[in-house]
Amino acid sequence: MKYIVLVADGMADYPLKELDNRTPLEVARTPNMDFLARYGIIGRVKTIPSKMSAGSDVAIISILGYDPLKYYTGRGPLEAANIGIELSSEDVAFRCNLITVSKDILVDYSAGHITSKESAALIDFLNKKLGSDKIKFYAGVSYRNIMIISSSFIKNVENLVCKAPHDIIGMNIVKNFPKGEGAEFIIELMKKSRSILETHDINMVRVDLKENPANMIWLWGQGKKPSIPLFSEKFNLNGSVISAVDLIKGLGKILGLEVINLAGATGYYDTDYRGKAEAAINVLKQKDFVFLHAEAPDEAGHNGNLREKIRAIENFDQLVVGTILKAFRRKKNFKIMVLPDHATPISLKTHTHDDVFFVAYGKDIEGKGFSGYNEKEAQKSNIYFESGYKLMEAFIKGEFND
């Protein structure tokens, strides 16, 4: 039996006036996901507990079958795992965004989606200026980097509150600085990074090219090393994760899932959708389970780019879902599930706690005849998972009760 889970990050949205009160998913051409809806089932699921921050870290843990209220310790440790950083019990891992700030306003959470090469040079420079035996910066992919700091600076990390930079675009950074125990030290690091990065040669060139300079770091998503059961132990399945995002890959490594790295997987609009799908097909020649994640719809949502969000959804449907369906449609022993991890509405440019919706198709799943896969059709379903982490077990067992 083969199990396939496909996640279009941030795909869920709200009806928009410019789309005649339809959502981007309703407008997008999605024949493959609509096929799954007609011959499979649709349901709704709460992937993010109300008391937790709305983000892919929490949502993906839920989708993979783990209770985030029990196992989630922070985004930073998950991304650190992908880079290969071994955290000690005294380490606290932070996500370290390279951002663009102008007159204390956060203009861009990604510094113009800075290249990984430029980012690595800036992170190396920060290490020389701010690093020590207790503070270390690690380069990741593009703007997504990591800082490891000794817990001696932050004795109770759970009491430190840091906002995600993509949630405060266009806002004053001073009003949104970290709060709580240890905040003063973290704020000081962020302030120092600004004076260090603003005059770096890379940023001077980017200013000349009228690109958003990486003139400050933003620290958030902090946490300590998690303790979580392996996926194979929990579900008796071996499998792989396919994603461009450090967070997803790091979680995969922690769960004992093989991480597939693709050169064309960028985590942005230009990602190699078909390459991801073909990699998933190859994985399933040897393994039982594959989890494929595409980031582009979420990036479009954060950027408020309606055209790119619709295009990302269509690319996901045609090149990911379509490619995989073509390979497995005539086979009997497989199941496929498609869903967003959370909503990233164009109108808000950030994540929300809204329920999302899944479509499942394959062996032991009796079709319900939905007309298509979208937010409106999902409201017609009686299938609902209040605890999102229970969805994976239901999918594997084929037990969807309405």
Beta strands, then each sheet from edge to edge (+ up, - down):
strand 1: 2-8
strand 2: 41-45
strand 3: 91-102
strand 4: 105-108
strand 5: 135-141
strand 6: 144-150
strand 7: 160-161
strand 8: 179-180
strand 9: 216-223
strand 10: 239-242
strand 11: 258-260
strand 12: 289-294
strand 13: 334-339
strand 14: 356-362
strand 15: 384-385
sheet 1: 11+ 10+ 12+ 1+ 13+ 14- 2+ 15+
sheet 2: 4+ 3- 6+ 5-
sheet 3: 4+ 3- 9+
sheet 4: 7+ 8-
end
